[in-house]
Structure formats: structure tokens, C-alpha cells
Amino acid sequence: MLNIVENRDLHTGVPRWARPPAQILPHGSRPSKAVYDAVVVGTGISGALMAKALTEKGLGVLIIDKRDPVQGSTLASTAMIQHEIDVPLRDLSKKIGTEKAQRAWRRSAKAVEDLSQLIAASAYDCDFQRKATLFLAGDEMGHRAMKDEYEARLAARLQASYLTGSEVQNRFNMHRTAGIVSIASASCNPAKLTAAILNDVCNNGAELVSNCRVEDFLATNADVTLRLEDAGKVTAKSAIFCTGYEIFKPLRNEAHNIVSTWALSAKPRSAVPDWLQTILVWEAADPYLYFRMSENGELIAGGEDEEFEAAHFNPQKLVIKTDLILKKIEALTGLSFYPPSHRWAAPFGTTATGLPLIGAVPGQPNIYGVMGFGGNGITFSQIASQIISAQIDGKTDPDADLFAFKS
């Protein structure tokens, strides 16, 4: 037995989605049974999608969280559901090889499409919108590097359009030396989406328990026993830890780092151009900038990341960073916004490749983990639900090797 989960504050400030409809979710304070087919730890978007995939296979699923539902990392998401991975395709090809890099990017694009179909089929009320992305040249990639990136995407059979600096200026009234427009992205209200999925899986037989901490576990080749604080024990054939950036300790990896990021929402002082309603914007810069418009006409933006996980605790930095983000957007777009109505900060996990760690945990039979999502949390959560549900079903996902934990 071991103490398995670190304790972290998963966001500071007041996220835009701070009041999700979690109160409507049917949940208890302790499990009603002692045995389940699978236990999913975490009620964020990763845990919700995982529970849905497992429930659809007919498994008896317990979803458990030490907090109220939908109160962790998902609240800090800006919900830019991109197929574009943090590490550009041309750079990822150098790190892991062209074939693997192309598969990773194609799988990410497929995940956005799969998620879109899932939301449509289930009629989830989550303000989901299909959108394009505009990737802008910045201090990390000039126009030549952007052209290389565009050609790498075409070689990977990904839809993209290259824009010269004059075309960026003419179409978007922004001064950058180049840009790439892609279509396979989306946005949503992440709290509403997560709550809708959890409500759905509970209505289809899953059980949701909140304010109940998993203290430790014992994994054998036969099953997994989890000891719960003040709630006894439960046994399952599989346990999946979707604990976000409160790292499941046996998953610790030297390639995985926790950094800090900042985000805001702000209302425009006047009408915004039509294109900004349908396009997500991000840039090839360090620190990079990203922004979109919400369903109700608010700017959602973030960036200014720091490679120091405790930086997001600083209340002075929260104001300084979010003010800087907004000023950068105003300078780039020529638009004007009111002071932020919401400011928040959070930790998030990164890897050198920009790819998450998903799958069976080496040395821990019947234990699965999900971590290191970077800026693609919702997209990678969809992939994780597919890979791990297949593994639990005794099957092999064709792209599992791209994300697997190393022994």
C-alpha cells in the first residue's frame, strides 16, 4: 500500500466557468457497493470521457473524486479544442520520427471529429462550436519555418492553408509574417460538457461519489483494491487515474513537468470582426498567446506560461499576467476590451514532445493513467478514453504506442 496522489490547488483566481451545473449531478459521499468492474478516479473531462467509454462497453463503473464534481483542472480550461499539438509537426518529427509524428497529429485531428460526433449524438448542452484555427508566426517560428510546418502538415494529409504576411494582414488585420489556417478544431464550455457527460453516464448505470479520497491501493494480477478515506475499500478489475495535475505518484516521469499558466475573459468595447467568432488564434512564440470568443461574445484568452509550478499562486502575478495578455491581444488585433471580468491561473503538465502519457502503468497490473496533456486537455482526454477502454477490453489501439508509459 502507498500514498498515491499528490495534493495541489488546481486553479487560483475565478475561472470563467466557476459555477458549473454540478449540483444537478446524482452523486453520493461513499460507494454503494464493494465491487465494480472499473473505478475512474477524477471527475474532470478526462474522467467523464473515460467513464462514458467504459459504461458504453457495459461495465459497472464507479467515478470518484475527493472534491465536488467538476471542481478541478477542467474549470481552468480555456476550452480551445485543437487538433494542433503544442510541439509543431515539423519539430515533433525530429523528436520521434516522421511516421510517429504524423500519426500523432492525425489522431489528434480524429479526436476532435470523434468528440464532435459524440456531443452531437448525445445532444449535450455545452455551447460546442466547430471552429478553424489560425496559427501565427512569432519569435519561435518565422515565415520560413511556418512554410516548413505547412508542408509537413500537407505531407501528413492534414488540411491546412498557408498565408503570407500580406494575406494575414488582409484577412485578419494583424501584422505577422505568416500564418497557417486549419479547420479541425472546436470550442465549448468545459464545465457544462463535463457535467453533461457525467450526468449521462450516471443515468446509464455508473455511480458517482464525491468528497471521497482514495488513500492508497493494492494492485494484483487479479484486481485492484482501493482504500478510501472514511469509506472502507472497493475492489475493481481495473482502476484508471484521471487526476489531472495532482500526479498519481507511480506515474512520475522525468520527462513530465508542471508549469503555470494564466487566463482571462473580457468583454469587447465594440463589435468584433466576424472571423474572430469562428477562429481560434494562437502563435509560435515563447511565451505564446492564444485566444477565442465565447458563445456569449466574451474574449477567452491565455498564455504567459512559466516553468515554475507554484507561480500561479501569486495574486500579484495574476493581475500582471492577465493585464499583459489583454494588452498583447489589443496590440495584435487593434480591438479594445474592458478589464477582465474573470482572471485565473493554474498548473498544467507538459512533456518534451507535447504528447501525453496514456495507458497501462508499468509494474502496476490493472492500473491505468492519464497525464501530461499540455494545451490539448480536452482533445487528449478523448484519445485517452479510446486507448484505455480498448486496453481494458483486451484490444490494442493502433496509436497506443505513441502515448505509452515507458518501463
C-alpha positions as CSV (number, residue, x, y, z in Angstrom):
1,M,0.0,0.0,0.0
2,L,1.2,3.6,-0.7
3,N,0.0,7.2,-0.6
4,I,-0.8,7.6,-4.2
5,V,-2.0,11.1,-5.1
6,E,-0.3,14.5,-4.5
7,N,-2.4,17.4,-3.2
8,R,-2.5,20.6,-5.3
9,D,-4.6,23.6,-5.8
10,L,-5.7,23.1,-9.4
11,H,-6.6,26.7,-10.1
12,T,-6.5,30.1,-8.4
13,G,-8.5,33.3,-9.1
14,V,-12.0,32.9,-10.5
15,P,-12.3,30.8,-13.7
16,R,-14.8,31.8,-16.3
17,W,-16.7,28.5,-15.7
18,A,-16.6,28.8,-11.9
19,R,-20.2,27.7,-11.4
20,P,-20.7,24.5,-13.4
21,P,-24.1,22.8,-13.1
22,A,-22.5,20.1,-10.8
23,Q,-25.3,20.4,-8.3
24,I,-27.7,18.6,-10.6
25,L,-25.4,15.5,-10.8
26,P,-26.6,12.5,-8.9
27,H,-23.8,11.7,-6.5
28,G,-23.2,10.3,-3.1
29,S,-20.5,10.5,-0.4
30,R,-19.4,6.9,-0.4
31,P,-19.8,3.9,-2.8
32,S,-22.9,1.8,-2.5
33,K,-21.1,-1.4,-3.4
34,A,-17.8,-3.1,-2.6
35,V,-17.0,-4.4,-6.1
36,Y,-17.1,-2.7,-9.5
37,D,-15.7,-3.6,-13.0
38,A,-13.8,-0.3,-13.1
39,V,-13.0,2.7,-10.9
40,V,-12.3,6.0,-12.5
41,V,-10.6,8.5,-10.2
42,G,-11.3,12.1,-11.1
43,T,-14.5,13.9,-12.3
44,G,-12.9,16.3,-14.8
45,I,-13.2,16.0,-18.5
46,S,-10.7,13.1,-18.6
47,G,-12.6,11.1,-16.0
48,A,-16.0,11.9,-17.6
49,L,-15.0,10.7,-21.1
50,M,-13.3,7.7,-19.6
51,A,-16.4,6.7,-17.7
52,K,-18.6,7.2,-20.8
53,A,-16.3,4.9,-22.9
54,L,-16.3,2.2,-20.2
55,T,-20.0,2.4,-19.5
56,E,-20.8,2.1,-23.2
57,K,-18.9,-1.3,-23.0
58,G,-21.4,-2.4,-20.4
59,L,-19.0,-2.2,-17.4
60,G,-20.1,-1.3,-13.9
61,V,-18.2,1.9,-13.3
62,L,-17.5,3.9,-10.1
63,I,-16.4,7.5,-10.6
64,I,-14.8,9.0,-7.5
65,D,-13.3,12.4,-6.6
66,K,-12.0,14.0,-3.4
67,R,-13.8,17.2,-4.5
68,D,-17.3,18.1,-5.6
69,P,-17.8,17.0,-9.2
70,V,-16.2,19.3,-11.9
71,Q,-14.2,21.4,-9.5
72,G,-10.6,20.5,-10.5
73,S,-8.4,21.3,-13.5
74,T,-11.3,21.3,-16.0
75,L,-12.6,24.6,-14.6
76,A,-9.3,26.2,-15.6
77,S,-9.5,25.2,-19.2
78,T,-10.0,27.8,-21.9
79,A,-11.6,25.0,-24.0
80,M,-9.7,25.7,-27.2
81,I,-10.3,22.1,-28.6
82,Q,-7.4,22.0,-31.1
83,H,-6.0,19.2,-33.1
84,E,-2.7,21.1,-33.2
85,I,-0.3,19.7,-30.7
86,D,1.9,22.1,-28.6
87,V,5.0,20.9,-30.4
88,P,4.7,21.8,-34.2
89,L,4.6,18.8,-36.5
90,R,8.0,19.6,-38.1
91,D,9.6,19.7,-34.7
92,L,7.9,16.6,-33.4
93,S,9.1,14.7,-36.5
94,K,12.7,15.5,-35.4
95,K,12.0,14.2,-31.9
96,I,10.1,11.0,-32.5
97,G,10.4,10.4,-36.3
98,T,8.2,11.5,-39.1
99,E,5.9,8.5,-39.2
100,K,5.0,8.6,-35.5
101,A,4.7,12.4,-35.5
102,Q,2.2,12.2,-38.4
103,R,0.2,9.6,-36.7
104,A,0.0,11.7,-33.5
105,W,-1.2,14.7,-35.4
106,R,-3.7,12.7,-37.4
107,R,-5.0,11.0,-34.3
108,S,-5.4,14.4,-32.6
109,A,-7.5,15.7,-35.6
110,K,-9.6,12.5,-35.5
111,A,-10.2,13.0,-31.8
112,V,-11.8,16.4,-32.4
113,E,-14.0,14.9,-35.0
114,D,-14.9,11.9,-32.7
115,L,-15.7,14.3,-29.9
116,S,-17.9,16.4,-32.2
117,Q,-19.9,13.3,-33.2
118,L,-20.2,12.2,-29.6
119,I,-21.6,15.6,-28.5
120,A,-24.0,15.7,-31.4
121,A,-25.2,12.2,-30.9
122,S,-25.8,12.8,-27.2
123,A,-27.3,16.3,-27.6
124,Y,-25.1,17.7,-24.8
125,D,-25.8,21.3,-24.0
126,C,-22.3,22.6,-23.7
127,D,-22.0,25.5,-26.2
128,F,-20.0,23.4,-28.6
129,Q,-18.9,25.0,-31.8
130,R,-16.7,23.7,-34.6
131,K,-14.0,26.3,-35.4
132,A,-10.9,26.8,-37.5
133,T,-7.5,27.8,-36.1
134,L,-5.1,30.5,-37.1
135,F,-1.5,29.7,-36.2
136,L,0.6,32.9,-36.4
137,A,4.3,33.3,-36.9
138,G,6.1,34.6,-33.8
139,D,9.5,34.8,-32.2
140,E,9.8,30.9,-32.3
141,M,8.9,30.5,-35.9
142,G,9.3,33.0,-38.8
143,H,7.8,32.7,-42.2
144,R,10.3,30.1,-43.5
145,A,9.7,27.9,-40.5
146,M,5.9,28.3,-40.9
147,K,6.2,27.3,-44.6
148,D,8.1,24.2,-43.5
149,E,5.3,23.4,-40.9
150,Y,2.6,23.9,-43.6
151,E,4.4,21.4,-45.9
152,A,4.8,18.9,-43.1
153,R,1.1,19.1,-42.4
154,L,0.3,18.5,-46.1
155,A,2.6,15.5,-46.1
156,A,0.7,14.2,-43.1
157,R,-2.6,14.5,-45.1
158,L,-3.8,17.3,-42.8
159,Q,-5.9,20.1,-44.2
160,A,-4.2,23.4,-43.9
161,S,-3.8,26.7,-45.8
162,Y,-0.6,28.8,-45.8
163,L,-0.9,32.6,-45.6
164,T,1.8,35.1,-46.4
165,G,2.2,38.2,-44.2
166,S,0.1,40.3,-46.6
167,E,-2.6,37.7,-46.6
168,V,-2.7,37.6,-42.8
169,Q,-2.9,41.4,-42.8
170,N,-5.7,41.5,-45.4
171,R,-7.8,38.7,-43.9
172,F,-7.3,39.3,-40.2
173,N,-5.9,42.8,-39.9
174,M,-2.9,41.5,-37.9
175,H,0.7,42.1,-38.7
176,R,2.6,38.8,-38.7
177,T,5.0,37.4,-41.3
178,A,2.9,34.3,-42.0
179,G,0.1,32.1,-40.8
180,I,-1.5,28.7,-41.1
181,V,-5.3,28.1,-41.1
182,S,-6.6,24.7,-40.2
183,I,-10.2,23.5,-39.8
184,A,-10.2,20.6,-37.4
185,S,-10.8,22.4,-34.1
186,A,-13.7,23.5,-31.8
187,S,-14.6,25.2,-28.6
188,C,-17.1,24.7,-25.8
189,N,-18.0,25.4,-22.1
190,P,-15.8,22.7,-20.5
191,A,-17.7,22.6,-17.2
192,K,-21.1,22.2,-18.9
193,L,-19.6,19.5,-21.2
194,T,-18.1,17.5,-18.3
195,A,-21.3,17.8,-16.2
196,A,-23.4,16.7,-19.1
197,I,-21.3,13.6,-19.7
198,L,-21.2,12.7,-16.0
199,N,-25.0,13.1,-15.8
200,D,-25.3,10.9,-18.9
201,V,-23.1,8.0,-17.6
202,C,-24.9,8.1,-14.2
203,N,-28.2,7.8,-16.0
204,N,-26.8,4.7,-17.7
205,G,-25.6,2.9,-14.6
206,A,-22.4,4.5,-13.5
207,E,-22.1,5.6,-9.9
208,L,-20.6,9.0,-8.9
209,V,-19.1,9.6,-5.5
210,S,-17.6,13.0,-4.4
211,N,-15.7,14.3,-1.4
212,C,-14.2,10.8,-1.0
213,R,-10.4,10.5,-1.2
214,V,-8.5,7.5,-2.5
215,E,-5.8,7.0,0.1
216,D,-3.9,4.0,-1.4
217,F,-4.3,0.9,-3.4
218,L,-3.1,-2.7,-3.9
219,A,-2.8,-3.9,-7.5
220,T,-2.6,-7.6,-8.3
221,N,-2.9,-9.6,-11.5
222,A,-6.5,-10.4,-10.5
223,D,-7.8,-7.0,-9.4
224,V,-7.2,-3.7,-7.7
225,T,-8.3,-2.8,-4.1
226,L,-8.6,0.9,-3.3
227,R,-8.7,2.1,0.3
228,L,-10.9,5.2,0.7
229,E,-10.7,7.7,3.5
230,D,-13.5,7.1,5.9
231,A,-15.3,5.0,3.4
232,G,-13.8,1.5,3.5
233,K,-12.5,-0.3,0.5
234,V,-13.6,-1.0,-3.1
235,T,-12.3,-3.7,-5.4
236,A,-12.4,-3.5,-9.2
237,K,-10.9,-5.3,-12.2
238,S,-9.3,-2.0,-13.3
239,A,-8.6,1.4,-11.9
240,I,-8.0,4.5,-14.1
241,F,-6.4,7.6,-12.6
242,C,-7.6,10.8,-14.3
243,T,-6.3,13.1,-11.6
244,G,-5.0,15.8,-13.8
245,Y,-2.0,17.6,-12.4
246,E,-2.3,16.1,-8.9
247,I,0.0,13.4,-10.1
248,F,-0.6,9.8,-9.4
249,K,2.8,9.1,-7.9
250,P,3.7,5.8,-9.6
251,L,3.3,7.7,-12.9
252,R,6.0,10.2,-12.1
253,N,8.3,10.7,-15.1
254,E,11.4,12.8,-15.6
255,A,10.1,14.0,-18.9
256,H,6.9,15.3,-17.3
257,N,7.0,18.8,-15.8
258,I,4.4,21.0,-14.1
259,V,4.3,24.6,-15.2
260,S,2.0,27.6,-14.6
261,T,-0.4,29.4,-17.0
262,W,-2.8,32.4,-16.8
263,A,-6.1,33.1,-18.4
264,L,-8.9,35.6,-18.6
265,S,-12.3,36.5,-20.0
266,A,-13.2,40.1,-21.1
267,K,-16.0,41.8,-22.9
268,P,-15.2,43.8,-26.1
269,R,-15.9,47.5,-26.0
270,S,-17.3,47.4,-29.6
271,A,-18.2,44.8,-32.3
272,V,-15.5,42.3,-33.1
273,P,-14.9,41.1,-36.7
274,D,-16.9,38.1,-37.9
275,W,-13.8,35.9,-38.4
276,L,-13.0,36.0,-34.7
277,Q,-16.3,34.3,-33.9
278,T,-15.3,31.2,-35.8
279,I,-11.5,31.0,-35.4
280,L,-9.2,30.1,-32.6
281,V,-5.9,32.1,-32.6
282,W,-2.5,31.0,-31.2
283,E,1.1,31.9,-32.0
284,A,4.5,30.4,-32.4
285,A,6.1,32.4,-29.6
286,D,7.5,31.9,-26.1
287,P,5.6,32.8,-24.1
288,Y,2.8,32.2,-26.5
289,L,-0.6,33.8,-26.7
290,Y,-3.9,32.2,-27.5
291,F,-7.5,33.5,-27.7
292,R,-11.0,32.9,-28.9
293,M,-14.5,34.3,-28.5
294,S,-17.0,32.5,-26.3
295,E,-20.6,31.7,-27.2
296,N,-21.9,34.8,-25.4
297,G,-19.4,37.2,-27.0
298,E,-16.6,37.3,-24.4
299,L,-12.9,37.0,-25.2
300,I,-11.3,33.9,-23.7
301,A,-7.5,34.2,-23.7
302,G,-4.4,32.8,-22.0
303,G,-0.7,32.4,-22.1
304,E,2.4,33.9,-20.4
305,D,3.4,30.4,-19.1
306,E,6.2,30.0,-16.6
307,E,8.2,26.9,-16.0
308,F,7.6,27.1,-12.2
309,E,4.5,25.2,-10.9
310,A,3.9,27.4,-7.9
311,A,4.0,30.7,-9.8
312,H,0.2,30.6,-10.4
313,F,-0.3,31.1,-6.6
314,N,1.0,34.6,-6.7
315,P,-2.0,37.1,-6.6
316,Q,0.1,40.0,-7.9
317,K,1.2,37.9,-10.9
318,L,-2.5,37.0,-11.6
319,V,-3.2,40.7,-12.3
320,I,0.0,41.5,-14.0
321,K,-0.1,38.5,-16.3
322,T,-3.7,38.8,-17.3
323,D,-3.4,42.5,-18.0
324,L,-0.3,41.8,-20.2
325,I,-2.2,39.1,-22.1
326,L,-5.1,41.5,-22.8
327,K,-2.7,44.3,-23.9
328,K,-1.0,41.9,-26.3
329,I,-4.3,40.9,-27.9
330,E,-5.3,44.6,-28.2
331,A,-2.0,45.5,-29.8
332,L,-2.2,42.5,-32.2
333,T,-5.8,42.9,-33.3
334,G,-6.4,46.6,-32.9
335,L,-9.5,45.8,-30.8
336,S,-10.4,47.2,-27.4
337,F,-11.7,45.3,-24.4
338,Y,-13.0,46.1,-20.9
339,P,-10.9,45.0,-18.0
340,P,-11.2,41.2,-17.4
341,S,-14.3,40.0,-15.8
342,H,-12.6,36.8,-14.7
343,R,-8.9,36.1,-14.1
344,W,-7.5,32.7,-13.2
345,A,-4.3,30.7,-13.2
346,A,-3.5,27.1,-13.0
347,P,-0.8,24.4,-13.2
348,F,-0.6,22.1,-16.2
349,G,1.6,19.2,-17.2
350,T,4.0,19.3,-20.2
351,T,6.3,16.8,-21.9
352,A,9.2,17.4,-24.3
353,T,7.2,16.0,-27.2
354,G,3.9,17.7,-26.3
355,L,2.4,14.2,-26.2
356,P,0.6,13.0,-23.1
357,L,1.2,9.8,-21.2
358,I,-1.8,7.4,-21.6
359,G,-2.2,3.7,-20.8
360,A,-1.2,0.9,-18.6
361,V,1.2,1.8,-15.8
362,P,4.4,-0.4,-15.8
363,G,4.7,-2.5,-12.8
364,Q,1.2,-1.8,-11.6
365,P,-1.2,-4.5,-13.0
366,N,-4.7,-3.3,-13.9
367,I,-3.8,0.3,-13.2
368,Y,-4.1,2.9,-16.0
369,G,-3.1,6.5,-16.0
370,V,-3.6,9.8,-17.9
371,M,-1.3,12.8,-17.6
372,G,0.8,15.5,-19.4
373,F,-1.9,17.0,-21.6
374,G,-0.3,20.4,-22.1
375,G,-2.6,22.7,-24.0
376,N,-4.7,20.0,-25.5
377,G,-6.5,18.7,-22.5
378,I,-9.9,18.0,-24.0
379,T,-8.6,16.6,-27.2
380,F,-6.2,14.2,-25.5
381,S,-8.9,13.2,-23.0
382,Q,-10.9,11.9,-25.9
383,I,-7.9,9.9,-27.1
384,A,-7.2,8.6,-23.6
385,S,-10.8,7.3,-23.3
386,Q,-10.4,5.4,-26.6
387,I,-7.0,3.9,-25.9
388,I,-7.6,2.8,-22.3
389,S,-11.1,1.5,-22.8
390,A,-9.7,-0.7,-25.7
391,Q,-6.9,-1.9,-23.4
392,I,-9.3,-2.8,-20.7
393,D,-11.4,-4.7,-23.3
394,G,-8.3,-6.7,-24.2
395,K,-7.7,-4.9,-27.5
396,T,-4.9,-2.8,-28.9
397,D,-5.4,0.7,-30.1
398,P,-3.3,1.3,-33.2
399,D,-1.8,4.5,-31.8
400,A,-1.3,3.4,-28.2
401,D,2.4,3.2,-28.6
402,L,2.6,7.0,-29.2
403,F,1.4,7.7,-25.7
404,A,2.5,4.7,-23.7
405,F,4.3,5.0,-20.4
406,K,7.9,3.8,-20.5
407,S,9.0,0.9,-18.3
